Amino acid sequence: MTRTITPRLRNLLLLLLAVTGTLLAGAGPASAHAALTGSDPAQGVVVAQPPARVSLTFSEKVAMNRDSLRVLDPQGRPVQTGTPANVRGTTYAVDLRSGLGRGTYTVTYQVVSADSHPVAGAYTFSVGAPSKTVVPDAATAVGGGVVGGLYAFGRYVSYAGFIVLAGGTAFVLVCWRRGAGVRALQRLVVGGWLALTAATLWLLLLRGSYTTTGTLADVFDLGLLGQVLQTKPGAALVSRLLLLAAAALFIAVLFGSYQRREEGAEKRDLTFGLGVGGAVVAAGLATSWAASEHASVGLQPGIAMPVDVVHLLAVAAWLGGLTALLVALYRAPAAAPVEAAAVRRFSRLAFGSVLVLVVTGVYQSWRQLGSWSAFTGTRYGQLLLAKIALVALMVGIASASRRWTGRLTDRAAGSAEAEEAEAQKESVTASTAAGQDVNAGDEGPADAGDARRAAQLARQRAAMDTARRKRLRDGDTGRYGLRRSVLAEAAVAVVLLAVTTALTQTESGRTEQEAARAATPARSATTAPNGSLTLPFDTGGADGKGVVSLDLDPARAGTNQLHLFVRKPDGRPFDVPEVKVALTLEAKKIGPLTVAAEHITTGHWSADSVQIPMAGDWKVAVTVRTSDIDEVTVSKNAQIG
């Protein structure tokens, strides 16, 4: 039966690898975990006099170097002087040269957030009046490209290695102690240790390039590596390597002297000691993530980090134990299959882990989202909904596994009787064969051939015994059903791990919403509130949703200046092919007056000398085209004084 299921297992694993690769490849550049929540001058503002400096405020502390904050004039030349400095809290500033001319200036930033992820972006402000300018694309490429993809893959492998290492050892110590002597389980746990160690070294080498240049050639730059070692994420990776050295000693004892000891008080004491030591090492490894990522910044870090550690350990106990159970069901020796009691113990362990995951997950969701709207309105919330759905699916499959576990227990006595009967039958057959061999030997003198025949007979008996046990094991419908349900759980777990990895690289919903609010274009000091409009639109095509923000300054009869910004629902600039603006005063039958807006930069249009002949309730209609065929017109009234 194992031979018939192996091709299916192979094909399923290939499919899961393809799905995982698609999830990782489709992630693109890593989303920022710190977000720009304020700036001075503000985004899109037109100031009368050149500012002496530019300051940026982030949602959390960031790490900067000399080139992290740049200000470019309309021709793309840098105008900042000195090194960016932390002026207060999470606000950073850089001084500008004196005597700056009129036009639109571009502010670019490339920093590393406190939770280890690179952050980059750009925005514009104008002195005197807007002008054409260029926003360098390189400013938004940080964390992406080949290096970003390799880094994301390394994170996935590191999580998978930790889950297999911690969960596999927990399965052996808590659920099935005899599993310490099973070669397949030994290879699984050692493989998890090797995967986590290799991935940690991989991330340590990639980190310098990942957070700065994004160039693959800089992976082996010792200067960048030295800088990484001085950062919090670098220290976390080094501490993880040191803990892995302790984990190697733990594995050596578990699969060495421990599995050779006979059951008794001495082995129980060793089990307790290994359990405590393993828990300490596993908690330390989990802390290396919690202390350098999401949990270490934002709201209540003193509570969030221990909660994150417990969450990671529960994930490892459930998914890693599930992987170990799957290996035991498929690869354990026929002479020593995994017992029903061990499966029951794992079922209880998994149930407790799920309860812990629910409690810690609710807290983490509240902390990272902050509002119900963030579930559907942010990428983090959408990924979290996908994760919740996958966990619910796994719990549903696990309930089927529990039913198969009950059947496996009920059949234990019957299986033992069948095994005894089969053993007696095989014994009679083997005895008959042995008797025939002895009689044949009496007909002639004993020689060396007798010893060879006896050894061959012993091997045949062992092979027959193994085949008999395997036949009985695989013939148990309860065991067969349990195999299939556990395999289905493991398949969902592979995708769940990919979604979880993507979550750790995605900006939290709370921060994304704060950034979207901060990204709303600022009005100049003379702009009246009734001259500012926000118009959501949906052209109906692919990527056709967004928001138009329009400002009329000073929103009075006569000459006005118009600024129009088009953004995606998450607040990012949206460079649509065409935007049209028309003004109509329906009460006086004036209009529509067409406004010729000039494209300034990504998602930004502007028009000078917009003539509004008289005060009144003017209808402002904006036509947005997102493709050759997808177009929509949205409108709203503005009171012009």
Salt bridges, closest charged atoms under 4 A:
ASP73 OD2 - ARG77 NE 2.92
ASP115 OD2 - HIS33 ND1 2.56
ASP115 OD2 - HIS294 ND1 3.75
GLU263 OE2 - LYS267 NZ 3.69
GLU266 OE2 - ARG261 NH1 2.41
GLU293 OE2 - ARG155 NH1 2.82
GLU339 OE2 - ARG178 NH2 2.43
GLU419 OE2 - ARG469 NH1 2.79
GLU422 OE2 - ARG471 NH2 3.04
GLU426 OE2 - ARG471 NH2 3.68
ASP437 OD1 - ARG453 NE 3.59
ASP450 OD1 - ARG453 NH2 2.13
ASP465 OD1 - ARG468 NH2 1.96
ASP465 OD2 - ARG469 NE 3.19
ASP474 OD1 - ARG473 NE 3.16
ASP474 OD1 - ARG483 NH2 3.18
ASP543 OD2 - LYS568 NZ 3.60
ASP570 OD2 - ARG572 NE 2.69
ASP575 OD1 - HIS599 NE2 2.84
GLU578 OE2 - LYS580 NZ 3.85
GLU578 OE1 - ARG625 NE 3.03
GLU586 OE2 - LYS619 NZ 3.92
ASP628 OD1 - ARG625 NH1 3.88
